Amino acid sequence: MGGNLGTLTAMRTLAVIIISWNVRELLDRCLAALQGDLTHTAAQAQVWVVDNASSDGSETLVREKYPWVRLETPGENLGFVRGNNLILNRLRAGKLPDYVWLLNPDTEVQPGATQTLLDFFTAHPRAGLVGPKLLNPDGTLQQSAFRFPGLLQPLFDLGLLPARFYQSRWNGRYALSHYAKGRPFRVDHPLGAALMARSDALAQVGPLDEQFFMYCEEIDWAWRMRKAGWQSWLVPAAEVLHHGGASTGQARPQTTAYLWESRARLYRKHCGALTRALVGAAVRRHFSRRHAATSPEWETAHRRIVAAWSA
């Protein structure tokens, strides 16, 4: 699928991968918006949907309404990382497309976004990862890129630092003026909701780390690409609506455990010993004190978090 298909002799190639779990209505809107934008994009695109054993009719929706989509049904919930790697490794075994777009099912690509990101890659050969400007459903700005985490960011989430600084650079945020200017700007990592990668960078650093079931995998990917000499950028002229947390919000105790377990792994891979020790102490203290006043599900989640940060 792609605009002007067959009319260009050196048309760029793009693979879009969407991992879905029980978000049928949002997936429908995602694929409809993507289909409309790809029709006007100068690229040969293939779109993959990995359905993680949904029970809401998502598989039937894709087969009947979007027969051009390549549907994978592994029969179990592989999670975000393994689901993406299922397709990434299949692509790597053959001829990789020029670019790969990891797109959440709760996104709606706005007109022209795909072309804008592809054109940016062409103009910036050292760009390994790019992300669009993300919009909330009401059209307001959603923070779309962040600085790599260090000592302070987890402390904000634990409520140990003043909330008035939550949107500051101390918590990894980029100034809103960067988005308002409309010009692309360098970032540490775009948000993983709509993350496009250059295949040369993917080939060099490898796919996502499957030790991350969900969360932090895009941060790790961007960190590995940075260490390999690739750049990450945010391109505000490309816009994608992002509903946010539609799949992960369905199981809060479990997803909270996944989040903090993934953060523990991320810090072990990329942060120094002192930062790991200080953040680990704060995390263990916070979640250990929450055991007594929680449900059994939350108590289990908190114990998993403490164990992850004790390793």
Secondary structure as GFF3:
##gff-version 3
##sequence-region A 1 311
A	DSSP	beta_strand	12	20	.	.	.	ID=ss1
A	DSSP	alpha_helix	24	38	.	.	.	ID=ss2
A	DSSP	beta_strand	43	51	.	.	.	ID=ss3
A	DSSP	alpha_helix	58	65	.	.	.	ID=ss4
A	DSSP	beta_strand	70	72	.	.	.	ID=ss5
A	DSSP	alpha_helix	79	93	.	.	.	ID=ss6
A	DSSP	beta_strand	99	103	.	.	.	ID=ss7
A	DSSP	beta_strand	107	109	.	.	.	ID=ss8
A	DSSP	alpha_helix	113	123	.	.	.	ID=ss9
A	DSSP	beta_strand	127	135	.	.	.	ID=ss10
A	DSSP	beta_strand	141	142	.	.	.	ID=ss11
A	DSSP	beta_strand	145	146	.	.	.	ID=ss12
A	DSSP	alpha_helix	153	157	.	.	.	ID=ss13
A	DSSP	three_ten_helix	163	165	.	.	.	ID=ss14
A	DSSP	three_ten_helix	169	171	.	.	.	ID=ss15
A	DSSP	alpha_helix	176	181	.	.	.	ID=ss16
A	DSSP	beta_strand	185	187	.	.	.	ID=ss17
A	DSSP	beta_strand	189	190	.	.	.	ID=ss18
A	DSSP	beta_strand	194	198	.	.	.	ID=ss19
A	DSSP	alpha_helix	199	205	.	.	.	ID=ss20
A	DSSP	alpha_helix	217	227	.	.	.	ID=ss21
A	DSSP	beta_strand	231	242	.	.	.	ID=ss22
A	DSSP	three_ten_helix	248	250	.	.	.	ID=ss23
A	DSSP	alpha_helix	252	270	.	.	.	ID=ss24
A	DSSP	alpha_helix	273	288	.	.	.	ID=ss25
A	DSSP	alpha_helix	296	308	.	.	.	ID=ss26
###
